[in-house]
Amino acid sequence: AIAVNSAEQTVDDDVQDATEEQPMPERDPDAEVDGVTATADNLAEEGASTHEKFKDLRTKANMLLKAFKSMGMEVVFHNTAESYYNRTGSDPKVSRGKIDGKTIHINLSHERTTAKTVRHEFLHAAFRSISKEKKKEFLDTLKALYPNIKIKGYATFADFEAAVEKAYEGKSADVVLEEKIVILLEHALE
């Protein structure tokens, strides 16, 4: 997500899903998860993880799991960077959260992971079943609202759009489109 700070810091820090490929150890996608998995029918219980961030994120995730029950979502809270990397393949030093199908992975080991990370990933889930055309229409609506949303460091919608496109260079057009929508919605909700 793009936070309220300088343009350079924003792209650096808050476009959370964009990752630079760095050499990582061999991953084991079948390794046991070091963390907690929750669904709408099996919510994350208090004390299920001793990680300091779990309590606050658990509350937000449980609320959103109930709201998204019909979609069959699950949230995996990874206590360690190794667990997060093994399951997602994303660099745990860069990525705070990732959605993979109906599973949202939350990297508790990242210093900047917050309840906003959980919300961000659920916003992605909300847009997964919407056609690209509808997403484009929705982005056009948000573009018209940009003067009211306005993200610090980005005087115009074009500035914001360019920063997201740069941060997500190499990603599919659909991924970039969805990220723009999610980031704008996050700022509209604050």
Salt bridges, closest charged atoms under 4 A:
ASP14 OD1 - ARG96 NH2 3.40
ASP14 OD1 - ARG112 NH2 2.74
ASP17 OD2 - HIS120 NE2 3.35
ASP17 OD2 - HIS124 NE2 3.23
ASP41 OD1 - LYS69 NZ 2.94
GLU137 OE1 - LYS134 NZ 3.85
GLU161 OE2 - LYS180 NZ 3.04
GLU165 OE2 - LYS180 NZ 2.60
ASP174 OD2 - LYS135 NZ 3.40
GLU178 OE2 - HIS124 ND1 2.56
GLU178 OE2 - ARG128 NE 3.10
GLU178 OE1 - LYS135 NZ 3.02
GLU179 OE2 - HIS120 NE2 2.89
GLU179 OE1 - HIS124 NE2 2.98
GLU186 OE1 - HIS120 ND1 2.91
GLU190 OE2 - LYS116 NZ 3.11
GLU190 OE2 - ARG119 NH2 3.40
